[in-house]
Amino acid sequence: MASIDALQKEIIEDFSMFEDWMGKYEHLIEFGKSLSPLDDQYKTEDYEVKGCQAKVWLHTEIVDGKLVFEADSDAIITKGIIGLLVHVLSDHEVDEILNTNLYFIDEIGIKEHLSPTRSNGLVSMIKQMKIYALGYKAKA
């Protein structure tokens, strides 16, 4: 499995191939489509990411010492954003997730192309993923 850093560099490279934001949005939507279907038992308020305009559900568990994220959203762009975050952070050790700087977000310029509410939602998603990681670290 590639490191978080390697995955971020790969995403930056992928997004740099697109001339305009229409292409980048389409690429983002593909990340949403690549998510495994989230079991309906996790599409409840307990798993909902607070602070997102759209509904976003996030479930996580430890598998072989690594944190695995599963997510879904009822909005196509938001689902792409959480898909991107799952792609980068899932299947890594808790400390790697906690210590990582998600610089790819600024590098691909996604924040500037999101509405303020979606941008806040992005921050909420990252925060929730790190909170889950902290919870597992505390349990360990």
N, C-alpha and C positions, 0 to 999 in steps of 0.2 A: 504494500500500500504506500502510495506517495505521501510525503509529509504535507502538513498544512501549507507550509511555505511553497513547496513545489506545485501544489494545487492552485494556490493563489496566482503564481507566475503563469501557469497554464491558462487560467481564466483571463488574465490581463492580455495575454497573447491572442486568445480567441476573440475577445471583444475588440481588439485593435484592428482586426481584419474588416470590420464593418465601417463603411464610410459615414453612415448617418445613424440617427437614433431609431429609425424605423427598423433597420436591420438588427440593432442591439436589442430592441424590445422583443423582436421575434426570437432572437437567441435566448433571451431571458425566459420567454414563455416556454421554450423547449426544456429548460431546467425544471419547470413546473410539471410538464408532461412526463419527465423522466422519473418523478417520484413514484415509489411503490404505493399502491392504494393503502390508505390508512384505515385500519379496522374501525367500524362505526362505534365500538365501545370507547374509543379515544376521542370521538367528536362530541365531547361534552364540555361543560363550563370548567371542569377541573383541569382540562388540558388546553384550554383556550389561552392564547397569548394576549394579555391585557395591554391596551395602548395601541391596538391596531384598529383601523377603521373597518377593514374587512375581517371576517372570521378567519383566524389562523389557529390550528390545533397542532400541538407539539407533544410527542411522546418520546421517551428515552429509556434505555436500559443498558446495563453493562453486559457485554458479550466478550468473553475471553480477555477481560481486563481493559476493554476499550468501550467508550461511550458510543452508542448507536442511536442516531436520531431518526424519527419518522415524523412526517408532517403533512399537512394538507391545508388548503384555503378555499374559500368559496369565490375568490376573485382571481382572475387569470394572471395579472401582473404580480399580485401579492404571492400567489402560488409559485411563480417564477423566482421571486426574491427568496422565499423560504427554501425553495429547491436548490438555489445557489448556495445558501448557507449550509444546508444539509450536506451538499456535495463536498464542501470545504471542511466542515467540522466533524462529520460523522465518521465513526470507525477509527478514532484516535484516542490516545490516553488522556485522562482527565487533566493532568498537568500541562500537556501540550495545548489543550483547548484553553485552559485558564491563562496560560502565558503568551498566547498568540496575539499579535496585533493584526487585525483584519484590514491591512493596507490596500487590498485589491478593490475595496469599495470606493475609495478615493481615486485610485488609479484608473478605474474604468469610468469614473464620473457619474456613477449611477445616482448619487444623492441629489445632484443638481438637476437631474431630469425626473425627479419624483415630486409629486405634490407635497406640501409640508406635512399633511397627515400621513402619507405613505412613508415619508422620510422618518417621521416619528415612529411609525410602525416597524421600520427596519431596525431602528435603535432598540425598540422593545423586544424584537425577535432575538437579536444578539444577546441582549441582557438576560432574557429567559434561558437561552442555551447555556450561558455562563453560570447562571444560578443553578441549573440542573447539575452542571459539572461540579460546582462548589458543594452541592448537597451530597453527591457521590463521594467526593473527597472527604467530607466530614464523617461519612459512614465508615470509610475505609480504616 
